[in-house]
Amino acid sequence: MTDMKGFVRPLLVLLMSAMGLVACSSSSNLPPLPSATVVPSLTSDPAEYQYLIGPGDELSIFVWRNPEISGTFIVRPDGMVSTSLVEDIKVSGKTPSQVAREIEDVLSQFIRDPIVTVSMEEFFGPYSEQVRVIGEASQPQAIAYRENMTLLDVMVAVGGLTEFANGDAATLVRVVNGTQLSYRVEIARLIQDGDINANVDILPGDIIIIPESWF
């Protein structure tokens, strides 16, 4: 029995080490994520990003000189909101300015030359715009994208890495012109070593996968 344990333990260590090497090798074969704000062939530019409304968002709708029909409204799971004079208007996937203009069109049936302002109180954004972090983050979650968001911003929001994370073997999945691409990101180098050169731009819809370290 002692001889068997002595044989099995080194075998398990060797197997786990091999699996860890495979994971590291797989990640190292991926191209690094471009640090430039504009990624080649990418149509969206973070500097020109406009927030899109999503379910669960809280909107402040102000109608000038008509406080009785102004107020705060929650976007329903179906992406609609209802106000005093505007029922079931679709707002999900639109910018606040677009929604304001649509409400003005509807209100023009009841009010002369309405002026509407739509602003955000609480926001989550549509699912397609959220940044998701899974794996060995302290608090894996989906995060509402914000203009000029970086990898460091995301890692602060999820509380950093767990003690078991292999941060430098992390993968970022991004859809570029309808094609899903994978990139290597070095999170441990960024937040543990303090190497700001490892910081990169994040875009709406990015998925960050943080693997577990095998050794």
C-alpha atoms as an extended CHARMM CRD file, in Angstrom:
* protein
*
       215  EXT
         1         1  MET       CA              0.0000000000        0.0000000000        0.0000000000  PROA      1               0.0000000000
         2         2  THR       CA              2.8530000000        2.3800000000        0.8600000000  PROA      2               0.0000000000
         3         3  ASP       CA              4.5610000000        1.6070000000       -2.4580000000  PROA      3               0.0000000000
         4         4  MET       CA              1.3210000000        2.2690000000       -4.3410000000  PROA      4               0.0000000000
         5         5  LYS       CA              0.8620000000        5.6700000000       -2.6620000000  PROA      5               0.0000000000
         6         6  GLY       CA              4.4560000000        6.4840000000       -3.4210000000  PROA      6               0.0000000000
         7         7  PHE       CA              3.7880000000        5.6910000000       -7.0780000000  PROA      7               0.0000000000
         8         8  VAL       CA              0.4040000000        7.4290000000       -7.3920000000  PROA      8               0.0000000000
         9         9  ARG       CA              1.3530000000       10.7650000000       -5.7900000000  PROA      9               0.0000000000
        10        10  PRO       CA              4.2070000000       11.5850000000       -8.2400000000  PROA      10              0.0000000000
        11        11  LEU       CA              1.9590000000       10.4600000000      -11.0980000000  PROA      11              0.0000000000
        12        12  LEU       CA             -0.7820000000       12.8950000000      -10.0510000000  PROA      12              0.0000000000
        13        13  VAL       CA              1.7260000000       15.7020000000       -9.7070000000  PROA      13              0.0000000000
        14        14  LEU       CA              3.1110000000       14.9280000000      -13.1600000000  PROA      14              0.0000000000
        15        15  LEU       CA             -0.3880000000       14.8010000000      -14.6700000000  PROA      15              0.0000000000
        16        16  MET       CA             -1.4610000000       18.1190000000      -13.1100000000  PROA      16              0.0000000000
        17        17  SER       CA              1.7790000000       19.7460000000      -14.2260000000  PROA      17              0.0000000000
        18        18  ALA       CA              1.2290000000       18.5020000000      -17.7650000000  PROA      18              0.0000000000
        19        19  MET       CA             -2.3270000000       19.8680000000      -17.7780000000  PROA      19              0.0000000000
        20        20  GLY       CA             -1.0430000000       23.2090000000      -16.5350000000  PROA      20              0.0000000000
        21        21  LEU       CA              1.5770000000       23.2890000000      -19.2720000000  PROA      21              0.0000000000
        22        22  VAL       CA             -1.0800000000       22.5390000000      -21.8680000000  PROA      22              0.0000000000
        23        23  ALA       CA             -3.2680000000       25.3960000000      -20.5750000000  PROA      23              0.0000000000
        24        24  CYS       CA             -0.3430000000       27.8170000000      -20.5740000000  PROA      24              0.0000000000
        25        25  SER       CA              0.7240000000       26.6840000000      -24.0420000000  PROA      25              0.0000000000
        26        26  SER       CA             -2.8100000000       27.0940000000      -25.3770000000  PROA      26              0.0000000000
        27        27  SER       CA             -3.0020000000       30.6490000000      -24.0590000000  PROA      27              0.0000000000
        28        28  SER       CA              0.5010000000       31.5640000000      -25.2370000000  PROA      28              0.0000000000
        29        29  ASN       CA             -0.4600000000       30.5820000000      -28.7770000000  PROA      29              0.0000000000
        30        30  LEU       CA             -3.0950000000       33.3250000000      -28.8540000000  PROA      30              0.0000000000
        31        31  PRO       CA             -2.1770000000       36.7670000000      -30.1850000000  PROA      31              0.0000000000
        32        32  PRO       CA             -1.9220000000       39.5720000000      -27.6100000000  PROA      32              0.0000000000
        33        33  LEU       CA             -4.8770000000       41.9360000000      -27.4800000000  PROA      33              0.0000000000
        34        34  PRO       CA             -4.0180000000       45.1720000000      -29.3300000000  PROA      34              0.0000000000
        35        35  SER       CA             -3.5520000000       48.0070000000      -26.8750000000  PROA      35              0.0000000000
        36        36  ALA       CA             -4.5060000000       50.6860000000      -29.4010000000  PROA      36              0.0000000000
        37        37  THR       CA             -7.9390000000       52.2160000000      -28.9690000000  PROA      37              0.0000000000
        38        38  VAL       CA             -8.9560000000       51.4220000000      -32.5540000000  PROA      38              0.0000000000
        39        39  VAL       CA             -8.5770000000       47.7140000000      -33.3320000000  PROA      39              0.0000000000
        40        40  PRO       CA             -7.9580000000       46.9270000000      -37.0310000000  PROA      40              0.0000000000
        41        41  SER       CA            -11.1620000000       45.9580000000      -38.8620000000  PROA      41              0.0000000000
        42        42  LEU       CA            -13.2430000000       46.9620000000      -35.8250000000  PROA      42              0.0000000000
        43        43  THR       CA            -16.0580000000       49.3170000000      -36.7320000000  PROA      43              0.0000000000
        44        44  SER       CA            -16.6980000000       50.6670000000      -33.2240000000  PROA      44              0.0000000000
        45        45  ASP       CA            -14.3790000000       53.1910000000      -31.6050000000  PROA      45              0.0000000000
        46        46  PRO       CA            -14.5510000000       53.5830000000      -27.7910000000  PROA      46              0.0000000000
        47        47  ALA       CA            -14.0030000000       57.3240000000      -28.1990000000  PROA      47              0.0000000000
        48        48  GLU       CA            -17.2710000000       57.5350000000      -30.1430000000  PROA      48              0.0000000000
        49        49  TYR       CA            -19.2310000000       55.1430000000      -27.9400000000  PROA      49              0.0000000000
        50        50  GLN       CA            -22.8400000000       56.0280000000      -27.1610000000  PROA      50              0.0000000000
        51        51  TYR       CA            -24.6030000000       54.2510000000      -24.3380000000  PROA      51              0.0000000000
        52        52  LEU       CA            -27.4450000000       51.9430000000      -25.3500000000  PROA      52              0.0000000000
        53        53  ILE       CA            -30.3660000000       51.4710000000      -22.9630000000  PROA      53              0.0000000000
        54        54  GLY       CA            -31.1470000000       47.9910000000      -21.6680000000  PROA      54              0.0000000000
        55        55  PRO       CA            -33.6660000000       46.1380000000      -19.4520000000  PROA      55              0.0000000000
        56        56  GLY       CA            -33.4560000000       47.1640000000      -15.7980000000  PROA      56              0.0000000000
        57        57  ASP       CA            -32.1190000000       50.6240000000      -16.5830000000  PROA      57              0.0000000000
        58        58  GLU       CA            -33.6680000000       53.5360000000      -14.7270000000  PROA      58              0.0000000000
        59        59  LEU       CA            -34.5060000000       56.4880000000      -16.9740000000  PROA      59              0.0000000000
        60        60  SER       CA            -35.2260000000       60.0630000000      -15.9590000000  PROA      60              0.0000000000
        61        61  ILE       CA            -37.6160000000       61.4920000000      -18.5450000000  PROA      61              0.0000000000
        62        62  PHE       CA            -38.1080000000       65.2510000000      -18.2930000000  PROA      62              0.0000000000
        63        63  VAL       CA            -40.7060000000       67.0490000000      -20.4130000000  PROA      63              0.0000000000
        64        64  TRP       CA            -40.0250000000       70.7820000000      -20.3820000000  PROA      64              0.0000000000
        65        65  ARG       CA            -42.8260000000       72.8190000000      -18.7990000000  PROA      65              0.0000000000
        66        66  ASN       CA            -44.7560000000       69.5910000000      -18.0980000000  PROA      66              0.0000000000
        67        67  PRO       CA            -43.5180000000       68.2180000000      -14.7530000000  PROA      67              0.0000000000
        68        68  GLU       CA            -46.7650000000       66.2780000000      -14.2740000000  PROA      68              0.0000000000
        69        69  ILE       CA            -45.7900000000       63.8560000000      -17.0590000000  PROA      69              0.0000000000
        70        70  SER       CA            -42.0880000000       63.8120000000      -16.2160000000  PROA      70              0.0000000000
        71        71  GLY       CA            -40.5640000000       61.2550000000      -13.8800000000  PROA      71              0.0000000000
        72        72  THR       CA            -38.3080000000       58.2440000000      -13.3710000000  PROA      72              0.0000000000
        73        73  PHE       CA            -39.1180000000       54.9930000000      -15.1400000000  PROA      73              0.0000000000
        74        74  ILE       CA            -37.6600000000       51.4620000000      -15.1200000000  PROA      74              0.0000000000
        75        75  VAL       CA            -37.0880000000       49.6570000000      -18.4010000000  PROA      75              0.0000000000
        76        76  ARG       CA            -39.0470000000       46.4060000000      -18.2840000000  PROA      76              0.0000000000
        77        77  PRO       CA            -37.5230000000       43.0070000000      -19.1890000000  PROA      77              0.0000000000
        78        78  ASP       CA            -39.1720000000       43.3290000000      -22.6170000000  PROA      78              0.0000000000
        79        79  GLY       CA            -37.2120000000       46.5370000000      -23.2440000000  PROA      79              0.0000000000
        80        80  MET       CA            -40.2690000000       48.8080000000      -22.9960000000  PROA      80              0.0000000000
        81        81  VAL       CA            -41.2700000000       51.7050000000      -20.7620000000  PROA      81              0.0000000000
        82        82  SER       CA            -44.6340000000       53.3300000000      -20.1530000000  PROA      82              0.0000000000
        83        83  THR       CA            -45.1440000000       56.9610000000      -19.1320000000  PROA      83              0.0000000000
        84        84  SER       CA            -48.2460000000       59.0200000000      -18.4230000000  PROA      84              0.0000000000
        85        85  LEU       CA            -49.0000000000       59.7440000000      -22.0800000000  PROA      85              0.0000000000
        86        86  VAL       CA            -46.6840000000       57.2960000000      -23.8610000000  PROA      86              0.0000000000
        87        87  GLU       CA            -47.4980000000       53.6160000000      -23.4600000000  PROA      87              0.0000000000
        88        88  ASP       CA            -45.1650000000       50.7550000000      -24.2870000000  PROA      88              0.0000000000
        89        89  ILE       CA            -42.4400000000       52.5600000000      -26.1530000000  PROA      89              0.0000000000
        90        90  LYS       CA            -39.4600000000       50.3980000000      -27.1170000000  PROA      90              0.0000000000
        91        91  VAL       CA            -36.2560000000       51.8210000000      -25.6280000000  PROA      91              0.0000000000
        92        92  SER       CA            -33.8410000000       48.8840000000      -25.3100000000  PROA      92              0.0000000000
        93        93  GLY       CA            -30.9290000000       49.0950000000      -27.7170000000  PROA      93              0.0000000000
        94        94  LYS       CA            -31.4270000000       52.8280000000      -28.3130000000  PROA      94              0.0000000000
        95        95  THR       CA            -29.5010000000       55.8490000000      -27.0750000000  PROA      95              0.0000000000
        96        96  PRO       CA            -31.1610000000       58.2660000000      -24.6070000000  PROA      96              0.0000000000
        97        97  SER       CA            -31.2480000000       60.9170000000      -27.3550000000  PROA      97              0.0000000000
        98        98  GLN       CA            -33.0590000000       58.5830000000      -29.7380000000  PROA      98              0.0000000000
        99        99  VAL       CA            -35.6440000000       57.7800000000      -27.0820000000  PROA      99              0.0000000000
       100       100  ALA       CA            -36.1300000000       61.4930000000      -26.3260000000  PROA      100             0.0000000000
       101       101  ARG       CA            -36.8660000000       62.2410000000      -29.9860000000  PROA      101             0.0000000000
       102       102  GLU       CA            -39.3450000000       59.3410000000      -30.2340000000  PROA      102             0.0000000000
       103       103  ILE       CA            -41.1780000000       60.4750000000      -27.0980000000  PROA      103             0.0000000000
       104       104  GLU       CA            -41.3590000000       63.9810000000      -28.5430000000  PROA      104             0.0000000000
       105       105  ASP       CA            -43.0020000000       62.5770000000      -31.6900000000  PROA      105             0.0000000000
       106       106  VAL       CA            -45.6580000000       60.7990000000      -29.6230000000  PROA      106             0.0000000000
       107       107  LEU       CA            -46.2370000000       63.7320000000      -27.2560000000  PROA      107             0.0000000000
       108       108  SER       CA            -46.6980000000       66.1210000000      -30.1790000000  PROA      108             0.0000000000
       109       109  GLN       CA            -50.2000000000       64.6240000000      -30.4930000000  PROA      109             0.0000000000
       110       110  PHE       CA            -51.0450000000       66.0630000000      -27.0780000000  PROA      110             0.0000000000
       111       111  ILE       CA            -48.5620000000       68.8850000000      -26.4450000000  PROA      111             0.0000000000
       112       112  ARG       CA            -47.4070000000       71.6640000000      -28.7250000000  PROA      112             0.0000000000
       113       113  ASP       CA            -43.6860000000       71.4840000000      -29.5540000000  PROA      113             0.0000000000
       114       114  PRO       CA            -42.6770000000       69.1720000000      -26.6680000000  PROA      114             0.0000000000
       115       115  ILE       CA            -39.0510000000       69.2260000000      -25.5510000000  PROA      115             0.0000000000
       116       116  VAL       CA            -37.9010000000       65.9860000000      -23.8920000000  PROA      116             0.0000000000
       117       117  THR       CA            -34.6540000000       65.1120000000      -22.1450000000  PROA      117             0.0000000000
       118       118  VAL       CA            -33.7880000000       61.5110000000      -21.2440000000  PROA      118             0.0000000000
       119       119  SER       CA            -30.9360000000       60.8170000000      -18.8030000000  PROA      119             0.0000000000
       120       120  MET       CA            -29.6950000000       57.7130000000      -16.9980000000  PROA      120             0.0000000000
       121       121  GLU       CA            -30.1360000000       57.1880000000      -13.2570000000  PROA      121             0.0000000000
       122       122  GLU       CA            -29.1200000000       53.5120000000      -13.0110000000  PROA      122             0.0000000000
       123       123  PHE       CA            -27.8090000000       51.5190000000      -15.9280000000  PROA      123             0.0000000000
       124       124  PHE       CA            -26.9090000000       47.9850000000      -16.9720000000  PROA      124             0.0000000000
       125       125  GLY       CA            -27.1420000000       48.1860000000      -20.7560000000  PROA      125             0.0000000000
       126       126  PRO       CA            -28.3750000000       45.4740000000      -23.1290000000  PROA      126             0.0000000000
       127       127  TYR       CA            -26.7690000000       42.0480000000      -22.7630000000  PROA      127             0.0000000000
       128       128  SER       CA            -24.9150000000       42.4700000000      -26.0550000000  PROA      128             0.0000000000
       129       129  GLU       CA            -23.0870000000       45.4910000000      -24.6080000000  PROA      129             0.0000000000
       130       130  GLN       CA            -22.1210000000       44.0310000000      -21.2240000000  PROA      130             0.0000000000
       131       131  VAL       CA            -18.5850000000       42.9110000000      -20.4080000000  PROA      131             0.0000000000
       132       132  ARG       CA            -18.5120000000       39.4310000000      -18.8370000000  PROA      132             0.0000000000
       133       133  VAL       CA            -15.7820000000       38.0660000000      -16.5740000000  PROA      133             0.0000000000
       134       134  ILE       CA            -15.8400000000       34.3450000000      -15.7770000000  PROA      134             0.0000000000
       135       135  GLY       CA            -13.4810000000       31.9110000000      -14.0940000000  PROA      135             0.0000000000
       136       136  GLU       CA            -11.0080000000       32.7870000000      -11.3510000000  PROA      136             0.0000000000
       137       137  ALA       CA            -12.0740000000       36.3580000000      -10.6400000000  PROA      137             0.0000000000
       138       138  SER       CA            -12.9540000000       37.2070000000       -7.0470000000  PROA      138             0.0000000000
       139       139  GLN       CA            -16.4670000000       38.2560000000       -8.1390000000  PROA      139             0.0000000000
       140       140  PRO       CA            -17.2490000000       36.8970000000      -11.6290000000  PROA      140             0.0000000000
       141       141  GLN       CA            -20.0360000000       38.9740000000      -13.1490000000  PROA      141             0.0000000000
       142       142  ALA       CA            -21.4040000000       40.9350000000      -16.0930000000  PROA      142             0.0000000000
       143       143  ILE       CA            -20.5230000000       44.6410000000      -16.0330000000  PROA      143             0.0000000000
       144       144  ALA       CA            -22.1500000000       47.5150000000      -17.8600000000  PROA      144             0.0000000000
       145       145  TYR       CA            -19.6840000000       48.9070000000      -20.3950000000  PROA      145             0.0000000000
       146       146  ARG       CA            -18.4810000000       52.4590000000      -19.8220000000  PROA      146             0.0000000000
       147       147  GLU       CA            -16.7360000000       54.7530000000      -22.2640000000  PROA      147             0.0000000000
       148       148  ASN       CA            -12.9480000000       54.2180000000      -22.4340000000  PROA      148             0.0000000000
       149       149  MET       CA            -13.1250000000       51.1840000000      -20.1390000000  PROA      149             0.0000000000
       150       150  THR       CA             -9.8490000000       49.2910000000      -19.7420000000  PROA      150             0.0000000000
       151       151  LEU       CA             -8.8260000000       45.8670000000      -18.4540000000  PROA      151             0.0000000000
       152       152  LEU       CA             -7.7430000000       47.4720000000      -15.1800000000  PROA      152             0.0000000000
       153       153  ASP       CA            -11.1930000000       49.0290000000      -14.7140000000  PROA      153             0.0000000000
       154       154  VAL       CA            -12.8100000000       45.6380000000      -15.2420000000  PROA      154             0.0000000000
       155       155  MET       CA            -10.5340000000       43.8430000000      -12.7760000000  PROA      155             0.0000000000
       156       156  VAL       CA            -11.1630000000       46.4870000000      -10.1110000000  PROA      156             0.0000000000
       157       157  ALA       CA            -14.9120000000       45.9770000000      -10.6100000000  PROA      157             0.0000000000
       158       158  VAL       CA            -14.6380000000       42.1880000000      -10.1260000000  PROA      158             0.0000000000
       159       159  GLY       CA            -12.3200000000       42.4310000000       -7.1270000000  PROA      159             0.0000000000
       160       160  GLY       CA             -9.1610000000       41.1480000000       -8.7850000000  PROA      160             0.0000000000
       161       161  LEU       CA             -7.9870000000       37.5450000000       -9.0800000000  PROA      161             0.0000000000
       162       162  THR       CA             -8.4960000000       34.6010000000       -6.7440000000  PROA      162             0.0000000000
       163       163  GLU       CA             -5.4620000000       32.9430000000       -5.1780000000  PROA      163             0.0000000000
       164       164  PHE       CA             -5.8900000000       30.0530000000       -7.6150000000  PROA      164             0.0000000000
       165       165  ALA       CA             -5.9800000000       32.1530000000      -10.7860000000  PROA      165             0.0000000000
       166       166  ASN       CA             -3.5090000000       31.8920000000      -13.6340000000  PROA      166             0.0000000000
       167       167  GLY       CA             -3.9960000000       35.5180000000      -14.5970000000  PROA      167             0.0000000000
       168       168  ASP       CA             -1.3770000000       35.6290000000      -17.3290000000  PROA      168             0.0000000000
       169       169  ALA       CA             -3.0890000000       32.7660000000      -19.1570000000  PROA      169             0.0000000000
       170       170  ALA       CA             -6.3900000000       34.6390000000      -19.4160000000  PROA      170             0.0000000000
       171       171  THR       CA             -8.2720000000       34.8770000000      -22.7060000000  PROA      171             0.0000000000
       172       172  LEU       CA            -10.3790000000       37.7290000000      -24.0440000000  PROA      172             0.0000000000
       173       173  VAL       CA            -13.0670000000       36.7790000000      -26.5660000000  PROA      173             0.0000000000
       174       174  ARG       CA            -14.2440000000       39.5620000000      -28.9020000000  PROA      174             0.0000000000
       175       175  VAL       CA            -16.5390000000       39.6630000000      -31.9160000000  PROA      175             0.0000000000
       176       176  VAL       CA            -15.0160000000       41.6880000000      -34.7640000000  PROA      176             0.0000000000
       177       177  ASN       CA            -17.1730000000       42.2290000000      -37.8560000000  PROA      177             0.0000000000
       178       178  GLY       CA            -19.2240000000       39.1330000000      -37.0140000000  PROA      178             0.0000000000
       179       179  THR       CA            -16.1660000000       36.9310000000      -36.3930000000  PROA      179             0.0000000000
       180       180  GLN       CA            -15.2940000000       35.6530000000      -32.9120000000  PROA      180             0.0000000000
       181       181  LEU       CA            -11.6230000000       36.1960000000      -32.0870000000  PROA      181             0.0000000000
       182       182  SER       CA             -9.5770000000       35.2070000000      -29.0370000000  PROA      182             0.0000000000
       183       183  TYR       CA             -6.6940000000       37.1960000000      -27.5860000000  PROA      183             0.0000000000
       184       184  ARG       CA             -4.2090000000       36.6930000000      -24.7650000000  PROA      184             0.0000000000
       185       185  VAL       CA             -4.3440000000       39.1160000000      -21.8340000000  PROA      185             0.0000000000
       186       186  GLU       CA             -1.8510000000       39.1780000000      -18.9600000000  PROA      186             0.0000000000
       187       187  ILE       CA             -3.8790000000       40.1420000000      -15.9300000000  PROA      187             0.0000000000
       188       188  ALA       CA             -1.3960000000       39.0980000000      -13.2420000000  PROA      188             0.0000000000
       189       189  ARG       CA              1.3240000000       41.1650000000      -14.9000000000  PROA      189             0.0000000000
       190       190  LEU       CA             -1.0570000000       44.1260000000      -14.7880000000  PROA      190             0.0000000000
       191       191  ILE       CA             -2.5310000000       44.0080000000      -11.2940000000  PROA      191             0.0000000000
       192       192  GLN       CA              0.0880000000       42.0380000000       -9.3440000000  PROA      192             0.0000000000
       193       193  ASP       CA              3.3040000000       43.2390000000      -10.9850000000  PROA      193             0.0000000000
       194       194  GLY       CA              1.9400000000       46.7120000000      -11.6730000000  PROA      194             0.0000000000
       195       195  ASP       CA              2.9920000000       46.6440000000      -15.3240000000  PROA      195             0.0000000000
       196       196  ILE       CA              0.7030000000       49.2340000000      -16.9180000000  PROA      196             0.0000000000
       197       197  ASN       CA              1.8550000000       48.0890000000      -20.3560000000  PROA      197             0.0000000000
       198       198  ALA       CA             -0.4020000000       45.0660000000      -19.8520000000  PROA      198             0.0000000000
       199       199  ASN       CA             -3.4520000000       47.3170000000      -19.6480000000  PROA      199             0.0000000000
       200       200  VAL       CA             -5.6300000000       47.2040000000      -22.7830000000  PROA      200             0.0000000000
       201       201  ASP       CA             -8.8720000000       48.7250000000      -24.0020000000  PROA      201             0.0000000000
       202       202  ILE       CA            -12.1190000000       46.8420000000      -23.3900000000  PROA      202             0.0000000000
       203       203  LEU       CA            -15.0260000000       47.0440000000      -25.8280000000  PROA      203             0.0000000000
       204       204  PRO       CA            -18.7600000000       46.3260000000      -25.4420000000  PROA      204             0.0000000000
       205       205  GLY       CA            -19.5240000000       42.5970000000      -25.4930000000  PROA      205             0.0000000000
       206       206  ASP       CA            -16.0170000000       41.4210000000      -24.5320000000  PROA      206             0.0000000000
       207       207  ILE       CA            -15.7410000000       38.1810000000      -22.5330000000  PROA      207             0.0000000000
       208       208  ILE       CA            -12.7430000000       37.6050000000      -20.2440000000  PROA      208             0.0000000000
       209       209  ILE       CA            -11.9950000000       34.0030000000      -19.2300000000  PROA      209             0.0000000000
       210       210  ILE       CA             -9.5740000000       33.5090000000      -16.3350000000  PROA      210             0.0000000000
       211       211  PRO       CA             -8.3100000000       29.9190000000      -15.9050000000  PROA      211             0.0000000000
       212       212  GLU       CA             -7.2250000000       28.1820000000      -12.7300000000  PROA      212             0.0000000000
       213       213  SER       CA             -3.5430000000       27.6340000000      -12.1210000000  PROA      213             0.0000000000
       214       214  TRP       CA             -2.4680000000       23.9890000000      -11.9260000000  PROA      214             0.0000000000
       215       215  PHE       CA              0.7020000000       24.6840000000       -9.9790000000  PROA      215             0.0000000000
